[in-house]
C-alpha cells in the first residue's frame, strides 16, 4: 500500500486567547492523530522553542518559522493589512501562497484573517464572496451551516455558490454521498422570503443543479437536523449561531442551579452524572471547532480564539480532511459546470416581482 502524501499545515502560533501554549498543545494532539501531517509553526521562537522541547513527537513533525510580530484580537482588519506583514498570521498565510503549506489554521483575529487571506490568496475562479462554514450538532447528528458572518447581504448567486460549497464540505468531512441542502427562511412555505431567496430556490430545486435541495427551512430546523447543509446570508447565520450558543449556556446554567438547589437534587445529580457526561460530550463545542473560510484560493481554517488544546487539535484535523479530500478543486469543478445558469439566476434578482 502506498503511503499517503504529507499534508503540510501552517499554524498561526501566536493567534488566540492563550497562545502559544494552547496552540502547541493542540498541535501535539493532532500530531498523534494525523500520521502524515507536518506542521509549520509561525511565531516567536523564544516562546515556541521551550514549548516544543517538551513535545518530542511534535518537534519531529514541525518546522519553526520565526515571526517577530503578532496580530491582536483588538486590531482592525485595515490595521492588520497595513502593519501585519511580519506577523505570525501573515507568515502562515504566505506559506500557503508560496506552496510551502497546503492549509493554514489560526485562532486569531477573524476579521484580520479574512482580510489578509483574501488579499494574499485571492478568490477561487467564479466565486464572488468568501463565506464562513462550520459543522454543528443536531438531534440527528451533525450539519453544515454557512454563511456565519462574512456577508451581511447576499444575492441569489452568493446563496447558490454557498450551497455548492456547503455540499462539497459535507461530502469531504462526513463522506456523505448526497447531502440535503436547505435555504434558511422566515417560513417553509414557497411564498415566504425575499426575491433573492426565491431565485436561489428556483435554481437549486432544478434536477440539473446536482443539489439535493430540500427547500426552505426555519430556525428550529437547524437543531432538528432537518437537512445536512443550511445555507443563509451571514447576518442571519451569525445571529442563529450566537442564539444557539446562548441557549446552550442558558440551559446548562439552569440545570446546574437546579441540581445544586437541595440535598435531594445533589443526590440525583450523582446518579445522573454518567448520563449528563454523555450529553456534555455530544454538545462539546471543542469537537466542532474549526470553521473554514470557503471560497478562497487556499484552505483557511479559523479556530475559536478561546478554545483549548482539544479544540485547536480538532481545527487542525478539519484542515487535514479538507486538504486530503481536495476540497477546493471539487468546489471549482462543481461551480464551473453550472456557472452560466448561476449568472442567469443572479440577473433575475434585479427583475421586478411578478
Backbone torsions as a table, in degrees:
resi	resn	phi	psi	omega
1	UNK	NA	130.8	-179.8
2	UNK	-72.0	145.7	-178.7
3	UNK	-75.9	139.8	179.9
4	UNK	-65.5	140.8	179.6
5	UNK	-63.7	151.2	179.9
6	UNK	-68.8	133.9	175.0
7	UNK	-102.0	117.8	-175.5
8	UNK	-98.1	119.5	-177.1
9	UNK	-116.7	117.5	175.5
10	UNK	-83.7	136.0	-175.3
11	UNK	-122.3	129.2	169.7
12	UNK	-77.3	90.9	-171.2
13	UNK	-71.3	-15.1	-177.7
14	UNK	-103.4	3.3	-179.0
15	UNK	-90.8	135.9	178.8
16	UNK	120.7	162.3	-175.2
17	UNK	-65.1	-33.4	-175.9
18	UNK	-124.2	33.5	177.0
19	UNK	-77.2	151.1	3.7
20	UNK	-94.9	-0.6	-173.6
21	UNK	-62.5	-44.4	-179.5
22	UNK	-67.5	-37.4	179.6
23	UNK	-62.2	-46.6	179.7
24	UNK	-65.8	-40.2	177.9
25	UNK	-61.0	-44.5	178.5
26	UNK	-65.9	-38.7	178.8
27	UNK	-64.9	-36.0	176.6
28	UNK	-62.9	-45.2	178.5
29	UNK	-61.9	-41.6	179.3
30	UNK	-66.4	-36.7	178.9
31	UNK	-62.5	-33.4	178.3
32	UNK	-70.8	-31.5	-176.5
33	UNK	-90.0	-33.7	-173.2
34	UNK	-105.6	97.5	-172.7
35	UNK	-69.0	-27.2	-175.9
36	UNK	-107.8	24.9	-179.3
37	UNK	-99.5	144.8	171.6
38	UNK	-127.1	135.3	-173.6
39	UNK	-111.2	134.0	176.1
40	UNK	-109.1	103.0	-175.7
41	UNK	-89.7	114.8	-179.2
42	UNK	-103.9	119.0	-179.2
43	UNK	171.0	-168.3	-177.9
44	UNK	-72.8	111.5	-175.4
45	UNK	-64.6	-26.9	178.5
46	UNK	-64.9	-33.4	177.3
47	UNK	-85.6	-33.4	-173.8
48	UNK	-80.0	-37.3	-175.8
49	UNK	-59.3	-45.8	178.2
50	UNK	-63.5	-34.3	179.2
51	UNK	-69.6	-41.5	179.4
52	UNK	-67.3	-32.4	-179.5
53	UNK	-61.1	-24.8	179.6
54	UNK	-90.2	-2.1	-177.3
55	UNK	-126.0	75.4	-174.1
56	UNK	-59.0	-37.5	178.7
57	UNK	-63.0	-48.7	179.1
58	UNK	-62.3	-41.8	-179.4
59	UNK	-59.0	-34.9	-179.6
60	UNK	-75.6	-16.3	-177.3
61	UNK	-116.7	20.6	-174.6
62	UNK	-134.6	152.2	171.2
63	UNK	-119.5	134.7	-179.2
64	UNK	-100.5	125.6	176.3
65	UNK	-115.9	116.0	-177.1
66	UNK	-72.5	131.4	174.0
67	UNK	-128.8	124.1	-173.5
68	UNK	-78.2	-20.5	-176.4
69	UNK	-118.6	165.1	173.0
70	UNK	-142.7	158.8	-179.2
71	UNK	-99.7	125.6	-178.2
72	UNK	-78.2	156.4	178.6
73	UNK	-62.7	-27.2	-177.7
74	UNK	-86.4	-8.2	-177.9
75	UNK	-68.8	135.4	174.9
76	UNK	-74.3	150.3	179.4
77	UNK	-54.3	-39.1	-179.8
78	UNK	-63.0	-39.2	178.1
79	UNK	-67.2	-41.1	179.7
80	UNK	-63.7	-37.9	178.9
81	UNK	-64.9	-40.4	-175.9
82	UNK	-79.1	-38.2	-169.9
83	UNK	-115.2	4.9	-174.8
84	UNK	-104.3	23.3	-176.3
85	UNK	-67.1	-22.5	179.4
86	UNK	-113.2	24.9	-179.8
87	UNK	-88.7	160.6	178.4
88	UNK	-62.1	-36.0	178.9
89	UNK	-65.5	-45.5	-178.8
90	UNK	-65.4	-41.0	179.4
91	UNK	-62.9	-38.8	-179.9
92	UNK	-66.4	-42.4	178.5
93	UNK	-67.8	-40.3	177.8
94	UNK	-59.9	-32.2	179.5
95	UNK	-63.2	-36.0	176.1
96	UNK	-70.4	-42.4	-179.6
97	UNK	-60.5	-40.2	-177.3
98	UNK	-87.7	6.6	178.6
99	UNK	65.4	25.0	173.2
100	UNK	-88.8	-14.0	177.4
101	UNK	-139.4	154.7	179.6
102	UNK	-95.5	-17.5	-178.3
103	UNK	-158.9	161.5	176.1
104	UNK	-129.4	140.7	177.3
105	UNK	-128.3	132.6	179.5
106	UNK	-142.7	141.4	172.2
107	UNK	-103.6	14.0	-175.9
108	UNK	-84.6	-162.6	-176.6
109	UNK	-54.4	117.3	-175.6
110	UNK	-64.2	-45.4	-179.4
111	UNK	-62.0	-41.7	178.4
112	UNK	-66.4	-42.1	179.4
113	UNK	-60.4	-44.6	179.2
114	UNK	-64.0	-45.6	-177.0
115	UNK	-65.2	-47.4	-177.6
116	UNK	-69.1	-42.5	-179.7
117	UNK	-63.8	-38.8	179.3
118	UNK	-68.2	-37.8	178.6
119	UNK	-67.5	-46.2	-173.3
120	UNK	-78.9	-47.0	-173.2
121	UNK	-89.8	-24.2	-175.7
122	UNK	67.8	-178.9	-179.0
123	UNK	-95.0	157.1	169.9
124	UNK	-65.4	151.0	178.9
125	UNK	-55.1	137.3	177.1
126	UNK	77.3	-15.4	-179.1
127	UNK	-85.3	126.8	-174.1
128	UNK	-83.1	-41.5	-175.7
129	UNK	-137.8	145.7	172.6
130	UNK	-77.8	164.1	177.0
131	UNK	-142.0	159.1	176.8
132	UNK	-102.3	125.3	-177.5
133	UNK	-129.9	142.9	174.8
134	UNK	-151.4	172.9	175.2
135	UNK	-101.7	149.0	-177.1
136	UNK	-134.8	149.7	178.1
137	UNK	-77.5	145.0	176.0
138	UNK	-137.3	176.6	177.8
139	UNK	-61.6	-33.4	-176.1
140	UNK	-91.6	-8.3	-177.2
141	UNK	144.3	-112.5	178.5
142	UNK	-130.6	157.2	170.3
143	UNK	-138.1	165.0	175.6
144	UNK	-105.3	138.1	-179.8
145	UNK	-135.9	135.2	175.3
146	UNK	-158.2	147.4	4.8
147	UNK	-92.9	147.0	-176.7
148	UNK	-108.8	20.3	173.5
149	UNK	146.2	-3.0	-176.8
150	UNK	-77.2	-29.3	-174.5
151	UNK	-131.6	113.8	-179.6
152	UNK	-68.9	-39.6	178.9
153	UNK	-122.3	141.5	-179.2
154	UNK	-136.8	142.3	172.0
155	UNK	-95.0	-178.8	-175.7
156	UNK	-65.0	-33.3	178.0
157	UNK	-61.8	-44.9	177.3
158	UNK	-59.5	-47.1	-177.5
159	UNK	-63.8	-40.1	178.4
160	UNK	-65.0	-43.9	178.2
161	UNK	-63.7	-38.6	176.5
162	UNK	-60.6	-38.4	-179.6
163	UNK	-61.4	-44.5	178.4
164	UNK	-65.9	-42.3	-179.3
165	UNK	-65.7	-38.5	177.2
166	UNK	-69.0	-38.2	178.1
167	UNK	-60.2	-48.4	-179.2
168	UNK	-68.1	-36.1	178.5
169	UNK	-59.5	-46.3	179.0
170	UNK	-63.7	-39.9	179.2
171	UNK	-64.5	-39.1	-178.9
172	UNK	-70.6	-45.0	-173.7
173	UNK	-79.7	-35.8	-173.5
174	UNK	-115.2	0.1	-175.8
175	UNK	59.4	24.0	177.8
176	UNK	-68.9	127.1	-175.2
177	UNK	-78.5	-35.5	-175.6
178	UNK	-143.5	68.1	-175.8
179	UNK	-63.6	140.4	176.8
180	UNK	-82.6	143.1	-175.4
181	UNK	-123.0	134.0	177.2
182	UNK	-128.1	147.1	175.3
183	UNK	-97.1	123.8	179.0
184	UNK	-70.2	127.7	-174.9
185	UNK	-143.2	175.2	178.8
186	UNK	-82.1	-0.1	177.2
187	UNK	-172.9	159.7	-179.3
188	UNK	-86.2	-9.6	-179.4
189	UNK	-70.8	148.2	-178.6
190	UNK	-64.4	-21.7	-177.2
191	UNK	-83.5	-12.2	-175.5
192	UNK	-82.9	154.1	172.0
193	UNK	95.4	172.6	-176.1
194	UNK	-90.9	174.8	-173.4
195	UNK	-59.0	-40.8	-178.2
196	UNK	-62.2	-40.4	177.5
197	UNK	-63.5	-42.7	-178.9
198	UNK	-64.4	-42.5	179.7
199	UNK	-66.6	-39.1	176.9
200	UNK	-64.0	-42.4	-179.9
201	UNK	-64.2	-41.3	178.8
202	UNK	-58.3	-42.0	178.8
203	UNK	-69.1	-47.9	-172.5
204	UNK	-67.2	-30.9	-178.2
205	UNK	-81.3	-7.3	176.0
206	UNK	-70.8	133.0	-177.2
207	UNK	-55.2	-31.5	-177.5
208	UNK	-75.0	-8.4	178.2
209	UNK	-67.8	-25.7	-177.4
210	UNK	78.7	4.3	-179.6
211	UNK	-101.0	133.9	175.3
212	UNK	-81.7	81.1	-170.2
213	UNK	-86.1	121.7	179.2
214	UNK	-80.2	-37.1	-176.0
215	UNK	122.5	-159.5	177.9
216	UNK	-76.6	143.3	173.7
217	UNK	-129.1	161.1	178.1
218	UNK	-107.1	175.7	-175.6
219	UNK	-57.4	-38.8	-177.9
220	UNK	-73.1	-15.1	176.5
221	UNK	-70.1	-19.2	179.7
222	UNK	-63.9	-55.1	-179.3
223	UNK	-69.1	-28.0	177.8
224	UNK	-70.1	-23.1	-176.3
225	UNK	73.6	35.7	-178.1
226	UNK	-60.4	-35.3	178.4
227	UNK	-128.8	168.9	178.2
228	UNK	-87.5	-27.4	-177.5
229	UNK	-132.7	124.0	176.4
230	UNK	-105.1	126.1	-179.1
231	UNK	-114.0	133.1	179.9
232	UNK	-161.6	170.4	172.6
233	UNK	-74.6	162.3	-175.8
234	UNK	-66.4	-28.2	178.7
235	UNK	-64.7	-52.2	-179.5
236	UNK	-66.5	-41.1	-177.0
237	UNK	-65.0	-41.2	-179.5
238	UNK	-67.8	-41.1	177.8
239	UNK	-63.5	-43.3	179.5
240	UNK	-61.7	-43.6	-179.5
241	UNK	-63.2	-48.6	-178.6
242	UNK	-66.4	-32.8	176.2
243	UNK	-65.6	-42.2	177.3
244	UNK	-62.6	-43.9	179.2
245	UNK	-62.4	-42.8	179.2
246	UNK	-65.4	-36.7	178.8
247	UNK	-65.3	-41.4	178.2
248	UNK	-61.4	-43.6	179.3
249	UNK	-64.2	-41.0	179.9
250	UNK	-62.7	-49.4	-179.6
251	UNK	-62.5	-41.7	178.9
252	UNK	-61.8	-42.9	179.6
253	UNK	-64.6	-45.3	178.5
254	UNK	-60.8	-41.7	-178.4
255	UNK	-65.8	-43.4	179.6
256	UNK	-63.8	-42.4	178.7
257	UNK	-61.7	-43.6	-178.1
258	UNK	-65.0	-42.1	-177.1
259	UNK	-73.7	-13.3	175.8
260	UNK	-103.8	2.7	-169.8
261	UNK	-75.4	-20.9	-179.6
262	UNK	-155.6	167.7	177.7
263	UNK	-63.0	-38.9	179.0
264	UNK	-63.8	-41.0	179.0
265	UNK	-65.8	-38.2	179.0
266	UNK	-66.7	-36.3	176.4
267	UNK	-66.3	-42.2	177.7
268	UNK	-62.5	-35.9	179.2
269	UNK	-62.7	-37.2	177.3
270	UNK	-63.3	-42.0	179.2
271	UNK	-66.9	-33.9	-176.8
272	UNK	-87.5	-5.1	-173.0
273	UNK	-53.5	-45.8	179.1
274	UNK	-60.9	-42.2	-179.6
275	UNK	-67.6	-41.0	179.6
276	UNK	-65.8	-34.1	177.8
277	UNK	-65.2	-37.8	177.9
278	UNK	-67.0	-40.1	177.7
279	UNK	-64.0	-43.9	179.2
280	UNK	-58.9	-40.1	-179.9
281	UNK	-66.1	-35.5	-178.6
282	UNK	-66.5	-32.4	-176.5
283	UNK	-110.9	15.9	179.9
284	UNK	-62.1	113.5	-176.5
285	UNK	-62.9	-22.2	179.8
286	UNK	-63.7	-30.0	-177.2
287	UNK	-78.5	-8.3	177.9
288	UNK	-116.9	12.2	-178.0
289	UNK	-73.6	139.5	179.8
290	UNK	119.7	93.0	179.9
291	UNK	-107.7	127.5	-179.4
292	UNK	-86.8	142.2	171.2
293	UNK	-90.7	89.2	-173.4
294	UNK	-79.2	152.7	-179.8
295	UNK	101.3	-15.3	178.7
296	UNK	-82.9	154.8	-179.7
297	UNK	-83.5	59.4	-178.3
298	UNK	166.8	153.2	179.4
299	UNK	-83.6	114.1	-179.4
300	UNK	-124.9	119.0	-177.6
301	UNK	-117.8	130.3	179.5
302	UNK	-102.7	121.0	173.5
303	UNK	-91.7	149.4	174.1
304	UNK	-61.4	134.8	-176.3
305	UNK	-64.4	-27.2	-176.8
306	UNK	-98.9	11.3	-177.1
307	UNK	-73.2	172.0	175.8
308	UNK	-107.0	-167.6	-177.7
309	UNK	-61.7	-38.3	179.2
310	UNK	-61.5	-45.2	179.7
311	UNK	-65.6	-41.3	-179.3
312	UNK	-67.6	-36.7	176.4
313	UNK	-61.0	-38.3	179.3
314	UNK	-65.2	-39.2	177.8
315	UNK	-62.1	-39.2	177.5
316	UNK	-65.3	-37.1	178.6
317	UNK	-68.4	-35.6	175.9
318	UNK	-61.0	-47.2	178.3
319	UNK	-59.1	-42.5	179.6
320	UNK	-60.7	-44.9	179.8
321	UNK	-62.8	-42.0	-177.9
322	UNK	-66.3	-38.0	176.4
323	UNK	-68.9	-46.9	-177.4
324	UNK	-57.2	-38.5	-176.6
325	UNK	-99.2	16.6	169.0
326	UNK	54.3	51.6	-172.8
327	UNK	-55.8	-51.8	-173.6
328	UNK	-64.7	-38.2	177.4
329	UNK	-63.6	-41.1	-178.7
330	UNK	-67.0	-37.0	176.0
331	UNK	-65.2	-46.2	-179.4
332	UNK	-60.0	-41.9	179.3
333	UNK	-64.5	-43.7	-178.4
334	UNK	-63.7	-41.1	-178.7
335	UNK	-73.6	-38.3	-178.0
336	UNK	-63.4	-28.6	179.6
337	UNK	-70.8	-18.9	-173.2
338	UNK	-129.1	12.6	-170.9
339	UNK	-62.3	-39.1	-179.4
340	UNK	-61.3	-43.5	179.7
341	UNK	-67.8	-35.8	177.8
342	UNK	-64.6	-41.0	178.1
343	UNK	-61.7	-38.2	178.0
344	UNK	-64.2	-43.6	179.1
345	UNK	-60.9	-37.8	-179.8
346	UNK	-66.6	-38.2	179.7
347	UNK	-67.2	-27.5	179.0
348	UNK	-67.1	-21.8	178.1
349	UNK	-58.8	-31.1	-176.3
350	UNK	-83.7	-11.7	-178.0
351	UNK	-79.0	144.7	177.2
352	UNK	-65.5	145.2	-179.9
353	UNK	-63.0	144.8	-178.7
354	UNK	-79.4	NA	NA
